[in-house]
Amino acid sequence: MAGLYRRISAGNNKYRRIYHVLPAGSSAGNEWLKENDTVFNVLKESLSRALKIFYPLAGRLRWIEGSGNVLELDCNGKGAKFIEAECESALDDFHNDQLASLTDQYRNLFPDVDYNIPLQDIPVTLVQATRFACGGISLAVSLSHAVVDGQSAFSFISEWASLTRGEGVNDPLRRFLHDDGENAVLPKQKTTMVILKLGKLDREKLREKANNGLCFDISVADRSYTRFELLAAHVWRCACKARKHEPEQPTSLAICVDSKRRLNPPLPNGFIGNATFDVTATGRSGELVSKPLGHAASIIKATLKKVTSEFIWSAVDYLKYQTDLSMFQSPLPTNRDESFVYQNPNLGIISWLGLPMYGQDFGWGKEIDMVLGEIEPGSVVLIPDCNDDGSMVVALCLQTDHMDSFKNHFYNII
């Protein structure tokens, strides 16, 4: 498992994984272990070496006094927090249906972030390794999203896994860029998180519906809708229906965009940092649900088309001259039960469809599963299914009162 804890200057998108691990005494597949080593010792030692290369992840964040809520990353080498734990259950007890809902038992496998202590004392990197009664191990990694985005986080995990296997890193030269924040989010509501699967055939049905109503404005329809545009449009429309909006209700979809490849010149492949920011697609609920799926998809397509290199640098310059950045930042939670949501009628969405989420080998083979931990209420995360059969997974967290209706619309519309 791997996870992201709450962003200080942006959103709270989390990811977690479960890996199958052979017991250290087994003779199969762990020749890389020395006689007196344990898996935990090997992980700690390789993590220490990884943090020497990715040294900002061993630092601490702090507010710059009098700066208008500007964060500074202090690369002070204070290190990561590594937690060793044991679980009386077997790894299979957490597989399949257990992973679709975040139970208290499941939460105990994650490193806990104590937001009651000063920010400068919170590690940027937290790791929890839990040994199960069956001999399997789960590995949870929490990284500050103010320091790295999803692509960079997976790059770090991949390099750490490479070091654990006894191999070198691909490219130790890294550059950091901090994100530009996001739209503010509003106070807590009772929410529920679900994980919904969409098969390849269902996805093709959505594509057929959307492309049949493709807007042929040459400034927009220069290609068919992408899988992200299709699924984001479908989720947006379902949320409007589940929330029972009035037809004239304005609604926004905040889209987390990775700017690396959109810049000219693009950022290098070895880039590590957070180069994401939100852009907003807007519409009226009545039009979104009454018009074909292609209408919502075309709004999303047009919004993304605006994100050029010039657009990105203009956004950076705009933020650079702001005297107070608090309006662009998510509030910091003070405890686990306190949460913040995108205000109904809005949503936030991010795609991990292109991230290297599976197959991270720490020396004992591929993980048996990867699942999300908690995500920010009002957020949606799109990820590929682990079976690599063209299916996709939609993880979302909405107000509890709206969730059943959302699930019905999600599958019935298809």
C-alpha positions in Angstrom: 0.0 0.0 0.0 1.1 3.5 -0.6 -0.6 6.8 0.3 -0.5 10.5 0.1 -1.4 12.5 3.2 -3.2 15.9 3.1 -1.7 18.5 0.9 -0.8 21.7 2.6 -1.1 23.9 -0.4 -3.3 21.7 -2.6 -5.6 18.7 -2.6 -5.7 15.4 -0.8 -5.4 12.6 -3.3 -4.2 9.4 -1.7 -2.9 6.2 -3.1 -2.1 2.9 -1.3 -0.8 -0.5 -2.2 -0.7 -4.1 -0.9 2.2 -6.3 -1.8 2.6 -10.0 -1.2 5.8 -10.8 0.6 7.4 -14.2 1.3 8.5 -14.8 4.9 12.2 -14.1 5.3 13.0 -17.7 6.1 11.6 -18.9 2.8 14.0 -20.2 0.2 12.0 -19.0 -2.8 12.6 -15.6 -4.4 14.5 -13.9 -1.6 18.2 -14.7 -2.3 18.8 -11.0 -2.0 18.3 -11.3 1.8 21.4 -11.9 3.8 21.4 -14.6 6.5 20.7 -12.3 9.4 18.5 -9.8 7.6 14.7 -9.3 8.1 12.5 -7.8 5.5 11.9 -4.8 7.7 15.6 -4.2 8.1 16.2 -4.4 4.4 13.3 -2.0 3.7 14.7 0.5 6.3 18.2 0.3 5.0 17.2 0.8 1.4 14.8 3.6 2.3 17.7 5.4 4.0 19.7 5.2 0.8 16.7 6.3 -1.3 16.3 9.4 0.9 19.9 10.4 0.3 19.0 10.7 -3.4 15.5 12.1 -2.9 16.7 14.2 0.0 13.8 16.7 0.0 11.6 13.8 1.1 13.7 13.6 4.3 13.0 17.3 5.1 10.2 19.2 6.7 7.7 21.8 5.6 7.2 25.1 7.4 5.2 28.3 7.0 7.3 31.4 6.2 6.4 34.0 8.8 4.7 37.0 7.3 4.6 35.6 3.8 0.9 35.3 3.4 0.6 31.5 3.9 3.6 30.5 1.8 5.2 27.2 2.5 9.0 26.4 2.5 10.5 23.0 2.3 13.5 22.7 4.7 15.9 20.0 3.4 17.2 19.4 6.9 17.7 15.7 6.6 15.6 14.9 9.6 14.5 11.7 7.8 11.3 9.6 7.5 9.2 7.9 10.1 9.3 4.1 9.7 6.7 2.1 11.7 6.9 -1.7 12.2 3.6 -3.4 13.0 2.0 -6.8 13.3 -1.5 -7.9 12.5 -3.2 -11.1 13.8 -5.3 -11.4 10.6 -4.2 -13.0 7.4 -3.5 -10.9 4.3 -6.5 -12.5 2.5 -8.8 -11.1 5.2 -8.1 -7.7 3.6 -8.5 -8.7 0.0 -11.4 -8.1 -2.4 -14.5 -6.8 -0.7 -12.6 -5.5 2.3 -10.7 -3.1 0.1 -13.8 -1.6 -1.4 -14.6 0.2 1.9 -12.1 1.7 4.4 -12.8 0.0 7.7 -11.1 0.9 11.0 -9.2 -2.4 10.8 -7.9 -1.4 7.4 -7.0 2.1 8.5 -4.7 0.6 11.1 -2.4 -0.5 8.3 -1.6 3.1 7.3 0.8 5.4 9.1 -1.1 8.0 11.0 -0.3 11.6 10.4 -0.6 13.7 13.6 -1.8 17.1 12.5 -1.9 18.4 16.2 1.8 18.8 16.3 3.6 21.8 14.6 3.8 21.5 10.8 7.6 21.7 10.9 7.7 18.5 13.1 5.5 16.4 10.7 7.7 14.1 8.5 7.3 14.6 4.8 7.6 10.8 4.4 6.0 8.1 6.6 6.2 4.4 6.1 4.4 1.5 7.8 5.3 -2.1 7.3 2.8 -4.6 8.7 3.5 -8.3 9.0 0.4 -10.6 8.8 -0.2 -13.9 10.5 0.2 -15.7 7.2 3.7 -14.2 6.7 2.6 -11.6 4.1 3.5 -8.0 4.5 1.7 -4.7 3.6 3.8 -1.7 2.9 2.1 1.8 3.3 3.9 5.0 2.2 2.5 8.4 3.0 4.1 11.4 1.1 3.2 15.1 1.5 1.4 16.1 -1.6 2.7 19.6 -1.2 6.1 18.2 -2.1 5.4 15.6 -4.7 2.6 14.8 -7.1 1.4 11.3 -8.1 3.9 10.8 -10.9 6.8 11.8 -8.7 5.6 9.7 -5.8 5.5 6.6 -7.9 9.0 7.4 -9.3 10.3 7.6 -5.7 8.6 4.2 -4.8 10.0 2.6 -8.0 13.5 3.8 -7.2 13.2 2.7 -3.6 12.1 -0.8 -4.8 15.1 -0.9 -7.2 17.5 -0.2 -4.3 15.8 -2.8 -2.2 16.4 -5.4 -4.9 20.1 -4.4 -4.9 20.0 -2.4 -8.1 20.9 1.2 -8.8 18.6 4.1 -9.4 17.8 5.1 -13.0 18.6 8.8 -12.7 19.7 10.4 -9.4 19.5 13.9 -10.7 16.2 15.4 -9.8 14.6 18.9 -9.9 11.8 20.2 -7.7 8.9 22.5 -8.6 6.1 23.3 -6.2 2.4 23.4 -7.1 0.3 26.4 -7.4 -2.4 25.4 -5.0 -6.1 24.9 -5.7 -9.5 26.2 -5.1 -10.5 26.5 -1.5 -12.7 23.7 -0.1 -15.5 24.0 2.4 -16.4 22.5 5.8 -17.1 18.9 6.5 -20.2 16.8 5.7 -20.8 13.2 6.5 -19.3 11.4 3.6 -18.8 7.9 2.2 -16.1 6.5 0.0 -16.7 3.8 -2.6 -14.7 2.1 -5.3 -16.6 1.4 -8.5 -15.4 -0.7 -11.4 -16.1 0.0 -15.1 -15.5 -2.8 -17.6 -14.0 -2.3 -21.0 -17.4 -2.9 -22.7 -19.1 -0.4 -20.5 -16.4 2.1 -21.3 -16.9 1.5 -25.0 -20.6 2.1 -24.6 -19.8 5.5 -23.0 -17.5 6.3 -25.9 -20.2 5.4 -28.5 -22.7 7.6 -26.7 -20.4 10.6 -26.4 -19.0 10.4 -29.9 -22.4 10.2 -31.4 -23.0 13.7 -30.0 -19.5 14.9 -30.7 -19.4 18.7 -31.0 -17.8 19.5 -34.4 -16.5 22.9 -33.5 -13.1 22.7 -35.1 -11.6 24.4 -32.0 -12.6 21.5 -29.8 -13.3 18.4 -31.8 -9.9 17.8 -33.2 -9.9 14.2 -32.0 -12.3 11.7 -30.3 -12.9 12.1 -26.6 -10.2 10.5 -24.3 -11.1 7.9 -21.7 -10.5 10.6 -19.0 -12.9 13.0 -20.7 -15.5 10.3 -21.1 -15.4 9.0 -17.6 -15.1 12.5 -16.0 -18.2 13.6 -18.0 -20.1 10.5 -16.9 -19.2 11.1 -13.2 -20.0 14.8 -13.3 -23.5 14.1 -14.8 -24.2 11.3 -12.3 -23.2 13.6 -9.4 -25.6 16.3 -10.6 -28.5 13.7 -10.8 -27.6 12.2 -7.4 -27.6 15.6 -5.8 -30.9 16.5 -7.3 -29.8 19.9 -8.6 -32.2 22.4 -10.0 -31.8 22.9 -13.8 -30.3 26.3 -13.4 -27.8 25.3 -10.8 -24.2 26.2 -11.8 -21.7 23.4 -11.2 -17.9 23.1 -11.5 -15.5 20.2 -12.1 -12.0 21.0 -10.8 -9.6 19.0 -12.9 -6.1 18.3 -11.5 -3.8 18.7 -14.5 -0.2 17.4 -14.8 1.7 20.2 -16.4 5.0 18.4 -17.1 4.3 17.5 -20.7 2.3 20.6 -21.4 5.2 22.9 -20.8 7.4 24.0 -23.7 10.0 22.7 -23.3 8.5 19.9 -21.2 10.0 19.0 -17.8 12.6 16.2 -18.0 11.6 12.6 -17.3 13.7 12.6 -14.1 11.6 15.5 -12.6 10.5 15.0 -9.0 8.1 17.5 -7.4 4.5 18.7 -7.7 3.8 20.2 -11.1 0.0 19.8 -10.9 -2.7 22.4 -10.6 -6.5 22.7 -10.9 -8.4 24.0 -13.9 -12.2 24.3 -13.7 -14.8 23.1 -16.2 -18.2 24.8 -15.6 -21.8 24.3 -16.7 -25.4 24.2 -15.5 -26.7 21.0 -14.1 -29.9 21.0 -16.2 -27.9 21.2 -19.5 -25.4 18.6 -18.3 -28.0 16.0 -17.6 -30.5 16.7 -20.3 -28.0 17.0 -23.2 -26.0 14.0 -24.5 -22.9 12.8 -22.7 -20.8 14.4 -25.4 -21.9 17.9 -24.2 -20.3 17.4 -20.8 -17.3 15.7 -22.4 -16.8 18.7 -24.8 -16.8 21.1 -21.9 -14.0 19.1 -20.3 -12.1 18.8 -23.5 -12.3 22.6 -24.2 -11.1 23.3 -20.6 -8.1 21.0 -20.9 -7.3 22.4 -24.4 -6.6 25.8 -22.8 -3.8 24.4 -20.6 -0.9 25.4 -22.8 2.6 26.4 -21.7 1.7 30.0 -21.8 -1.4 29.3 -19.6 0.7 27.5 -17.1 3.4 30.2 -16.8 0.8 32.9 -16.5 -0.8 31.0 -13.6 2.6 30.7 -11.9 3.3 34.4 -12.4 -0.2 35.3 -11.0 0.4 33.3 -7.9 4.0 34.6 -7.5 2.6 38.1 -6.9 -0.2 37.2 -4.5 0.4 38.6 -1.0 -1.9 36.0 0.6 -2.1 32.4 -0.8 -4.6 31.1 1.8 -7.5 31.3 -0.7 -5.7 28.8 -2.9 -5.0 26.3 -0.1 -6.9 23.5 1.5 -7.4 23.8 5.3 -5.2 21.6 7.4 -7.1 19.0 9.4 -6.6 18.9 13.1 -7.6 15.3 13.5 -8.7 12.2 11.5 -12.4 12.8 11.9 -12.3 16.4 10.5 -12.6 16.5 6.8 -13.3 19.1 4.1 -15.4 18.7 1.0 -15.7 20.4 -2.4 -19.0 22.2 -2.0 -22.0 20.6 -3.5 -22.6 21.2 -6.4 -18.9 20.9 -7.3 -16.4 18.1 -7.7 -12.7 17.6 -7.9 -11.2 14.9 -10.2 -7.8 13.5 -10.9 -6.6 10.8 -13.3 -4.0 8.2 -12.4 -4.7 6.2 -15.6 -1.2 6.7 -16.9 0.8 6.3 -13.7 3.0 3.2 -13.1 0.8 1.9 -10.2 1.4 -1.8 -10.5 4.4 -4.1 -10.6 6.6 -2.4 -8.1 9.0 -5.2 -7.1 10.9 -4.8 -3.8 12.5 -8.2 -4.4 9.7 -10.5 -3.6 7.6 -10.1 -6.8 4.6 -8.2 -7.9 2.0 -7.0 -5.4 -1.2 -9.0 -5.1 -3.3 -5.9 -5.1 -3.3 -2.1 -5.0 -6.1 -0.1 -3.5 -6.8 3.5 -2.5 -6.9 4.7 1.1 -8.9 7.7 2.1 -9.4 10.4 -0.4 -10.6 14.0 0.1 -14.4 14.2 0.4 -15.8 15.6 -2.9 -13.0 14.1 -4.8 -12.8 11.5 -7.6 -9.8 9.5 -8.6 -9.6 7.4 -11.8 -7.2 4.5 -11.9 -6.6 1.5 -14.2 -7.8 -1.9 -13.0 -5.0 -4.2 -11.8 -6.1 -7.0 -14.3 -4.9 -4.9 -17.2 -8.0 -5.8 -19.3 -9.0 -2.3 -20.2 -11.3 -1.9 -17.1 -11.0 1.2 -14.9 -11.7 1.9 -11.3 -13.5 5.0 -10.0 -12.8 5.9 -6.4 -14.9 8.7 -5.1 -16.1 10.3 -1.8 -19.4 12.0 -1.7 -22.0 13.0 0.9 -23.5 9.8 2.3 -27.0 10.9 1.5 -26.1 11.0 -2.2 -24.0 7.9 -2.6 -26.7 5.2 -3.3 -28.3 7.4 -5.9 -25.0 8.1 -7.5 -24.2 4.4 -7.8 -27.6 3.7 -9.4 -27.1 6.4 -12.0 -23.4 5.4 -12.6 -24.4 1.9 -13.8 -28.0 2.4 -15.0 -27.0 5.2 -17.5 -24.5 2.9 -19.1 
